[in-house]
Every structure is written in C-alpha cells, then in structure tokens.
Amino acid sequence: MKDEAKDIAAEPIEAQAGLDGEAATKAAAGKAPAKKKRTRSKAKGTDANAALEARIGHSFADPNMLMQAITHVSALKSGRKRGDSYQRLEFLGDHVLGLVVSDMLYHAFPNADEGELSKRLAELVRKESCADVAKSLGLLDDIKLGSVGSSADARLRKSILGDICEAVIGAVFLDGGYAAASDFVKRNWTERMHKPRRPLRDPKTVLQEWAQGKGLPTPVYREVERTGPHHDPQFRVAVDLPGLAPAEGIGGSKRAAEKVAASVMIEREGVGGSNDG
C-alpha cells in the first residue's frame, strides 16, 4: 500500500516535471530569442545615437537630452507634455546661438559698427541658415515625427530643420555647458560668417535707394503669374523702373519673388551696395 501511495504521489510530480520541461522548452524557444531581439534593437539604437553624436561633435552625458532635441510634438505619446519635445530646447538654443555668433562677429570684424554687426547677426541666425547647418549635419532623417503621411513627413521635417538645429544647440549647452555649445556653433558657423550666402541688405531696399539716387520713382512690383497648388504656390513677379527693361523673379511667396526680381535688376544694372560685407 505504501509503495502504491508513493507511485500515486509521484505522478503529479512527474507530470509537473513534464510541464516544467515543456515550460523550459517554450522559454528556450520563445523568451530567449525575444530577449536577444531586444538586445539587438538596443544595440542598434545605441549605434545610431553614437553616429548622431559623432556628426554633431558632442558626446552626451545624458542621451535623453539629444533625443528630446530631435523629437517633434507629434511624436509624443499621450500623456506626455509638449515640453518633452524639442520646443523648450529650441527657445534656449536660439538665444545661445545669438550670444555665440555675436561674440564671433565682435572679434572677427573689429572695424564694423553696430549696424553692420546687427545685419550680419540677423543673416547668420535666421531659420534658413540654421536649416542649412542641420542639413549639412544630416539631421533631416533623425527627426522623430508622429504618424503622418510620408509626403507630409518630408515637408514637415524640412520646415522644422531650423528649429531642430537650435534645439540641438540648446541640448549641447545644457549637457556640456557654454564651451561645448560655443565649439559646436564655431565649427558650423565660422565659414558662413566670413562668406555670407545672401546679401546683407535687402535687395529691394538697395534698388529703391539706387533709384532715388538716380532721380527715379520707387520701383513698382507686379505679379506676372502664379502657378502650382494652393498649398505650395510659385509666384513670378516683375519689377519696373522708367527707362529700364523689367526684371523678373520667381519665389514661393510674392515677397520672395520680389526680392529675386530686385536682385536680378541690381546685378544687370551693376548696382553697388547689395552686399556691404
């Protein structure tokens, strides 16, 4: 009877052992690969972060700071605050950039007056200049966006490139201090500072002052043509001055097209003063 009892008692233990073996098999077949997958995914993310830091030129003590700098509001999960996106860092980076570039200009152009320094500063810290820096660093594909259409993604990334660049500056400043932020700005703005990519003075202003000096009336701008879809129009504008052939320019807005038209006439007529650098 005792032996039978032992056998009966042993059955659930053996069955349990079988179950344990099955659980172990499942764990080996299911859980272990999942853990490896997470490990591979984490390693891939770490490599991507390292590559991004290498392009930026700063190794972050707090990697989350960099991730925040490239995260758009649309990518935030529900419950997270807008402050978890790049927006606050952009605010900070904008002012850090202005301070560093102002210091660079002050020392690079010792004979420039306040007016010229202000014009140079405005040119160097404008959103388009920041976007150019972001493009040169390859930040376009690093921006984290929410679920929107692929074509909208591309447009949105391009439109916020300048903001992202300023946010990165803010992140570098918080993570590494003023010296680190200053090094970043100097690496990416020194060449631009010595070789302005746009006229430092508005071409429309230059043309108007030139016309007045010649005794001519104020230049007249007129829309010649508008093409493209409503959300992305292209304007062709002509500028007229008595005794001169019209000059035309094309741009994504009337003002942009007017500036191009003025620049065309300035270059054609040999007008000086469009670049006081």
Rosetta blueprint (number, residue, H / E / L):
1 M L
2 K H
3 D H
4 E H
5 A H
6 K H
7 D H
8 I H
9 A H
10 A H
11 E H
12 P H
13 I H
14 E H
15 A H
16 Q H
17 A H
18 G H
19 L H
20 D H
21 G H
22 E H
23 A H
24 A H
25 T H
26 K H
27 A H
28 A H
29 A H
30 G H
31 K H
32 A H
33 P H
34 A H
35 K H
36 K H
37 K H
38 R H
39 T H
40 R H
41 S H
42 K H
43 A H
44 K H
45 G H
46 T H
47 D H
48 A H
49 N H
50 A H
51 A H
52 L H
53 E H
54 A H
55 R H
56 I H
57 G L
58 H L
59 S L
60 F L
61 A L
62 D L
63 P H
64 N H
65 M H
66 L H
67 M H
68 Q H
69 A H
70 I L
71 T E
72 H L
73 V H
74 S H
75 A H
76 L L
77 K L
78 S L
79 G L
80 R L
81 K L
82 R H
83 G H
84 D H
85 S L
86 Y L
87 Q H
88 R H
89 L H
90 E H
91 F H
92 L H
93 G H
94 D H
95 H H
96 V H
97 L H
98 G H
99 L H
100 V H
101 V H
102 S H
103 D H
104 M H
105 L H
106 Y H
107 H H
108 A H
109 F L
110 P L
111 N L
112 A L
113 D L
114 E H
115 G H
116 E H
117 L H
118 S H
119 K H
120 R H
121 L H
122 A H
123 E H
124 L H
125 V H
126 R L
127 K H
128 E H
129 S H
130 C H
131 A H
132 D H
133 V H
134 A H
135 K H
136 S H
137 L L
138 G L
139 L L
140 L H
141 D H
142 D H
143 I L
144 K E
145 L L
146 G L
147 S L
148 V L
149 G L
150 S H
151 S H
152 A H
153 D H
154 A H
155 R H
156 L H
157 R H
158 K H
159 S H
160 I L
161 L H
162 G H
163 D H
164 I H
165 C H
166 E H
167 A H
168 V H
169 I H
170 G H
171 A H
172 V H
173 F H
174 L H
175 D H
176 G H
177 G H
178 Y H
179 A H
180 A H
181 A H
182 S H
183 D H
184 F H
185 V H
186 K H
187 R H
188 N H
189 W H
190 T H
191 E H
192 R H
193 M H
194 H H
195 K L
196 P L
197 R L
198 R L
199 P L
200 L L
201 R L
202 D L
203 P H
204 K H
205 T H
206 V H
207 L H
208 Q H
209 E H
210 W H
211 A H
212 Q H
213 G H
214 K L
215 G L
216 L L
217 P L
218 T L
219 P L
220 V E
221 Y E
222 R E
223 E E
224 V E
225 E E
226 R E
227 T E
228 G L
229 P L
230 H L
231 H L
232 D L
233 P L
234 Q E
235 F E
236 R E
237 V E
238 A E
239 V E
240 D E
241 L L
242 P L
243 G L
244 L L
245 A L
246 P L
247 A E
248 E E
249 G E
250 I E
251 G E
252 G L
253 S L
254 K H
255 R H
256 A H
257 A H
258 E H
259 K H
260 V H
261 A H
262 A H
263 S H
264 V H
265 M H
266 I H
267 E H
268 R H
269 E H
270 G L
271 V L
272 G L
273 G L
274 S L
275 N L
276 D L
277 G L
